[in-house]
Amino acid sequence: MLEASGANWRYVNIEPQLDLLRRYGTRVPVLGRPSDGAELGWPFDAEDLADFLEG
């Protein structure tokens, strides 16, 4: 879905970082929007993704 959206994204491996694993472990994948700090955690669909990217 991300590739199809044309959004810029990067992969972050949270496994070796205990604080991130605790924060995101059950919601992976999680998308973050740097402009306002908003996050979209799994589960989400294409419509949720489009709404998030417009945000």
Jmol script that loads the backbone (N, CA, C; Angstrom):
load data "model"
ATOM      1  N   MET A   1       0.825  -1.191   0.000  1.00  0.00           N
ATOM      2  CA  MET A   1       0.000   0.000   0.000  1.00  0.00           C
ATOM      3  C   MET A   1       0.868   1.253   0.000  1.00  0.00           C
ATOM      4  N   LEU A   2       1.953   1.223   0.761  1.00  0.00           N
ATOM      5  CA  LEU A   2       2.819   2.403   0.828  1.00  0.00           C
ATOM      6  C   LEU A   2       3.454   2.711  -0.520  1.00  0.00           C
ATOM      7  N   GLU A   3       3.973   1.698  -1.168  1.00  0.00           N
ATOM      8  CA  GLU A   3       4.600   1.919  -2.462  1.00  0.00           C
ATOM      9  C   GLU A   3       3.585   2.439  -3.465  1.00  0.00           C
ATOM     10  N   ALA A   4       2.373   1.910  -3.455  1.00  0.00           N
ATOM     11  CA  ALA A   4       1.333   2.353  -4.368  1.00  0.00           C
ATOM     12  C   ALA A   4       0.902   3.789  -4.083  1.00  0.00           C
ATOM     13  N   SER A   5       1.030   4.229  -2.838  1.00  0.00           N
ATOM     14  CA  SER A   5       0.596   5.571  -2.465  1.00  0.00           C
ATOM     15  C   SER A   5       1.557   6.657  -2.952  1.00  0.00           C
ATOM     16  N   GLY A   6       2.800   6.281  -3.218  1.00  0.00           N
ATOM     17  CA  GLY A   6       3.798   7.251  -3.624  1.00  0.00           C
ATOM     18  C   GLY A   6       4.393   8.027  -2.458  1.00  0.00           C
ATOM     19  N   ALA A   7       4.028   7.662  -1.243  1.00  0.00           N
ATOM     20  CA  ALA A   7       4.534   8.356  -0.050  1.00  0.00           C
ATOM     21  C   ALA A   7       6.008   8.032   0.170  1.00  0.00           C
ATOM     22  N   ASN A   8       6.719   8.980   0.757  1.00  0.00           N
ATOM     23  CA  ASN A   8       8.095   8.743   1.183  1.00  0.00           C
ATOM     24  C   ASN A   8       8.039   8.025   2.524  1.00  0.00           C
ATOM     25  N   TRP A   9       8.791   6.948   2.664  1.00  0.00           N
ATOM     26  CA  TRP A   9       8.793   6.212   3.919  1.00  0.00           C
ATOM     27  C   TRP A   9      10.144   5.552   4.104  1.00  0.00           C
ATOM     28  N   ARG A  10      10.399   5.161   5.342  1.00  0.00           N
ATOM     29  CA  ARG A  10      11.624   4.423   5.641  1.00  0.00           C
ATOM     30  C   ARG A  10      11.301   3.325   6.645  1.00  0.00           C
ATOM     31  N   TYR A  11      12.026   2.248   6.533  1.00  0.00           N
ATOM     32  CA  TYR A  11      11.872   1.097   7.404  1.00  0.00           C
ATOM     33  C   TYR A  11      12.722   1.303   8.647  1.00  0.00           C
ATOM     34  N   VAL A  12      12.146   1.044   9.806  1.00  0.00           N
ATOM     35  CA  VAL A  12      12.885   1.102  11.070  1.00  0.00           C
ATOM     36  C   VAL A  12      12.676  -0.228  11.776  1.00  0.00           C
ATOM     37  N   ASN A  13      13.760  -0.934  12.060  1.00  0.00           N
ATOM     38  CA  ASN A  13      13.687  -2.192  12.797  1.00  0.00           C
ATOM     39  C   ASN A  13      13.619  -1.869  14.284  1.00  0.00           C
ATOM     40  N   ILE A  14      12.478  -2.140  14.902  1.00  0.00           N
ATOM     41  CA  ILE A  14      12.309  -1.803  16.315  1.00  0.00           C
ATOM     42  C   ILE A  14      12.786  -2.913  17.253  1.00  0.00           C
ATOM     43  N   GLU A  15      13.053  -4.090  16.711  1.00  0.00           N
ATOM     44  CA  GLU A  15      13.379  -5.240  17.564  1.00  0.00           C
ATOM     45  C   GLU A  15      14.552  -4.991  18.513  1.00  0.00           C
ATOM     46  N   PRO A  16      15.656  -4.399  18.070  1.00  0.00           N
ATOM     47  CA  PRO A  16      16.771  -4.222  19.008  1.00  0.00           C
ATOM     48  C   PRO A  16      16.605  -3.029  19.952  1.00  0.00           C
ATOM     49  N   GLN A  17      15.544  -2.276  19.817  1.00  0.00           N
ATOM     50  CA  GLN A  17      15.340  -1.090  20.644  1.00  0.00           C
ATOM     51  C   GLN A  17      14.151  -1.334  21.581  1.00  0.00           C
ATOM     52  N   LEU A  18      14.442  -1.724  22.804  1.00  0.00           N
ATOM     53  CA  LEU A  18      13.418  -2.152  23.750  1.00  0.00           C
ATOM     54  C   LEU A  18      12.317  -1.112  23.939  1.00  0.00           C
ATOM     55  N   ASP A  19      12.666   0.172  24.000  1.00  0.00           N
ATOM     56  CA  ASP A  19      11.645   1.201  24.183  1.00  0.00           C
ATOM     57  C   ASP A  19      10.678   1.249  23.002  1.00  0.00           C
ATOM     58  N   LEU A  20      11.190   1.115  21.780  1.00  0.00           N
ATOM     59  CA  LEU A  20      10.319   1.113  20.604  1.00  0.00           C
ATOM     60  C   LEU A  20       9.510  -0.173  20.519  1.00  0.00           C
ATOM     61  N   LEU A  21      10.109  -1.285  20.887  1.00  0.00           N
ATOM     62  CA  LEU A  21       9.408  -2.565  20.880  1.00  0.00           C
ATOM     63  C   LEU A  21       8.229  -2.534  21.846  1.00  0.00           C
ATOM     64  N   ARG A  22       8.431  -1.974  23.021  1.00  0.00           N
ATOM     65  CA  ARG A  22       7.340  -1.847  23.991  1.00  0.00           C
ATOM     66  C   ARG A  22       6.246  -0.918  23.477  1.00  0.00           C
ATOM     67  N   ARG A  23       6.654   0.170  22.820  1.00  0.00           N
ATOM     68  CA  ARG A  23       5.692   1.168  22.353  1.00  0.00           C
ATOM     69  C   ARG A  23       4.884   0.689  21.148  1.00  0.00           C
ATOM     70  N   TYR A  24       5.537   0.011  20.217  1.00  0.00           N
ATOM     71  CA  TYR A  24       4.900  -0.315  18.943  1.00  0.00           C
ATOM     72  C   TYR A  24       4.684  -1.807  18.683  1.00  0.00           C
ATOM     73  N   GLY A  25       5.172  -2.671  19.539  1.00  0.00           N
ATOM     74  CA  GLY A  25       5.196  -4.103  19.273  1.00  0.00           C
ATOM     75  C   GLY A  25       3.918  -4.726  18.759  1.00  0.00           C
ATOM     76  N   THR A  26       2.770  -4.320  19.272  1.00  0.00           N
ATOM     77  CA  THR A  26       1.509  -4.938  18.843  1.00  0.00           C
ATOM     78  C   THR A  26       0.827  -4.165  17.725  1.00  0.00           C
ATOM     79  N   ARG A  27       1.397  -3.020  17.307  1.00  0.00           N
ATOM     80  CA  ARG A  27       0.767  -2.200  16.277  1.00  0.00           C
ATOM     81  C   ARG A  27       1.560  -2.151  14.977  1.00  0.00           C
ATOM     82  N   VAL A  28       2.585  -2.947  14.843  1.00  0.00           N
ATOM     83  CA  VAL A  28       3.461  -2.907  13.674  1.00  0.00           C
ATOM     84  C   VAL A  28       2.711  -3.440  12.461  1.00  0.00           C
ATOM     85  N   PRO A  29       2.785  -2.793  11.328  1.00  0.00           N
ATOM     86  CA  PRO A  29       3.551  -1.593  11.061  1.00  0.00           C
ATOM     87  C   PRO A  29       2.863  -0.334  11.584  1.00  0.00           C
ATOM     88  N   VAL A  30       3.676   0.648  11.895  1.00  0.00           N
ATOM     89  CA  VAL A  30       3.184   1.948  12.358  1.00  0.00           C
ATOM     90  C   VAL A  30       3.770   3.017  11.444  1.00  0.00           C
ATOM     91  N   LEU A  31       2.918   3.913  11.012  1.00  0.00           N
ATOM     92  CA  LEU A  31       3.364   5.037  10.197  1.00  0.00           C
ATOM     93  C   LEU A  31       3.380   6.279  11.062  1.00  0.00           C
ATOM     94  N   GLY A  32       4.380   7.093  10.898  1.00  0.00           N
ATOM     95  CA  GLY A  32       4.470   8.346  11.635  1.00  0.00           C
ATOM     96  C   GLY A  32       4.494   9.514  10.675  1.00  0.00           C
ATOM     97  N   ARG A  33       3.853  10.593  11.061  1.00  0.00           N
ATOM     98  CA  ARG A  33       3.847  11.806  10.245  1.00  0.00           C
ATOM     99  C   ARG A  33       4.666  12.861  10.976  1.00  0.00           C
ATOM    100  N   PRO A  34       5.872  13.162  10.487  1.00  0.00           N
ATOM    101  CA  PRO A  34       6.762  14.089  11.185  1.00  0.00           C
ATOM    102  C   PRO A  34       6.185  15.490  11.376  1.00  0.00           C
ATOM    103  N   SER A  35       5.344  15.940  10.476  1.00  0.00           N
ATOM    104  CA  SER A  35       4.855  17.318  10.558  1.00  0.00           C
ATOM    105  C   SER A  35       4.064  17.605  11.825  1.00  0.00           C
ATOM    106  N   ASP A  36       3.345  16.592  12.336  1.00  0.00           N
ATOM    107  CA  ASP A  36       2.541  16.816  13.543  1.00  0.00           C
ATOM    108  C   ASP A  36       2.648  15.698  14.575  1.00  0.00           C
ATOM    109  N   GLY A  37       3.499  14.691  14.308  1.00  0.00           N
ATOM    110  CA  GLY A  37       3.700  13.606  15.255  1.00  0.00           C
ATOM    111  C   GLY A  37       2.591  12.565  15.271  1.00  0.00           C
ATOM    112  N   ALA A  38       1.624  12.673  14.353  1.00  0.00           N
ATOM    113  CA  ALA A  38       0.521  11.696  14.307  1.00  0.00           C
ATOM    114  C   ALA A  38       1.060  10.329  13.901  1.00  0.00           C
ATOM    115  N   GLU A  39       0.374   9.286  14.369  1.00  0.00           N
ATOM    116  CA  GLU A  39       0.746   7.908  14.046  1.00  0.00           C
ATOM    117  C   GLU A  39      -0.474   7.131  13.592  1.00  0.00           C
ATOM    118  N   LEU A  40      -0.224   6.214  12.678  1.00  0.00           N
ATOM    119  CA  LEU A  40      -1.250   5.285  12.214  1.00  0.00           C
ATOM    120  C   LEU A  40      -0.703   3.890  12.407  1.00  0.00           C
ATOM    121  N   GLY A  41      -1.312   3.130  13.315  1.00  0.00           N
ATOM    122  CA  GLY A  41      -0.856   1.771  13.611  1.00  0.00           C
ATOM    123  C   GLY A  41      -1.759   0.734  12.981  1.00  0.00           C
ATOM    124  N   TRP A  42      -1.205  -0.425  12.765  1.00  0.00           N
ATOM    125  CA  TRP A  42      -1.930  -1.547  12.187  1.00  0.00           C
ATOM    126  C   TRP A  42      -3.015  -1.990  13.136  1.00  0.00           C
ATOM    127  N   PRO A  43      -4.170  -2.370  12.704  1.00  0.00           N
ATOM    128  CA  PRO A  43      -4.566  -2.569  11.315  1.00  0.00           C
ATOM    129  C   PRO A  43      -5.081  -1.292  10.667  1.00  0.00           C
ATOM    130  N   PHE A  44      -4.770  -1.130   9.394  1.00  0.00           N
ATOM    131  CA  PHE A  44      -5.333  -0.039   8.602  1.00  0.00           C
ATOM    132  C   PHE A  44      -5.512  -0.526   7.178  1.00  0.00           C
ATOM    133  N   ASP A  45      -6.404   0.136   6.453  1.00  0.00           N
ATOM    134  CA  ASP A  45      -6.643  -0.228   5.066  1.00  0.00           C
ATOM    135  C   ASP A  45      -6.232   0.935   4.160  1.00  0.00           C
ATOM    136  N   ALA A  46      -6.437   0.787   2.856  1.00  0.00           N
ATOM    137  CA  ALA A  46      -6.017   1.802   1.898  1.00  0.00           C
ATOM    138  C   ALA A  46      -6.707   3.140   2.156  1.00  0.00           C
ATOM    139  N   GLU A  47      -7.960   3.108   2.558  1.00  0.00           N
ATOM    140  CA  GLU A  47      -8.679   4.351   2.844  1.00  0.00           C
ATOM    141  C   GLU A  47      -8.089   5.047   4.075  1.00  0.00           C
ATOM    142  N   ASP A  48      -7.811   4.273   5.124  1.00  0.00           N
ATOM    143  CA  ASP A  48      -7.176   4.846   6.322  1.00  0.00           C
ATOM    144  C   ASP A  48      -5.831   5.467   5.962  1.00  0.00           C
ATOM    145  N   LEU A  49      -5.067   4.770   5.128  1.00  0.00           N
ATOM    146  CA  LEU A  49      -3.755   5.265   4.714  1.00  0.00           C
ATOM    147  C   LEU A  49      -3.897   6.573   3.946  1.00  0.00           C
ATOM    148  N   ALA A  50      -4.821   6.627   3.010  1.00  0.00           N
ATOM    149  CA  ALA A  50      -5.028   7.844   2.221  1.00  0.00           C
ATOM    150  C   ALA A  50      -5.421   9.008   3.130  1.00  0.00           C
ATOM    151  N   ASP A  51      -6.311   8.770   4.074  1.00  0.00           N
ATOM    152  CA  ASP A  51      -6.713   9.820   5.013  1.00  0.00           C
ATOM    153  C   ASP A  51      -5.521  10.302   5.849  1.00  0.00           C
ATOM    154  N   PHE A  52      -4.708   9.361   6.293  1.00  0.00           N
ATOM    155  CA  PHE A  52      -3.543   9.699   7.096  1.00  0.00           C
ATOM    156  C   PHE A  52      -2.554  10.536   6.289  1.00  0.00           C
ATOM    157  N   LEU A  53      -2.302  10.139   5.058  1.00  0.00           N
ATOM    158  CA  LEU A  53      -1.341  10.853   4.227  1.00  0.00           C
ATOM    159  C   LEU A  53      -1.831  12.247   3.865  1.00  0.00           C
ATOM    160  N   GLU A  54      -3.128  12.450   3.792  1.00  0.00           N
ATOM    161  CA  GLU A  54      -3.676  13.772   3.502  1.00  0.00           C
ATOM    162  C   GLU A  54      -3.546  14.708   4.689  1.00  0.00           C
ATOM    163  N   GLY A  55      -3.545  14.107   5.899  1.00  0.00           N
ATOM    164  CA  GLY A  55      -3.549  14.822   7.156  1.00  0.00           C
ATOM    165  C   GLY A  55      -2.663  15.959   7.257  1.00  0.00           C
TER     166      GLY A  55
END
end "model"
wireframe off; spacefill off
backbone 0.3
color backbone group
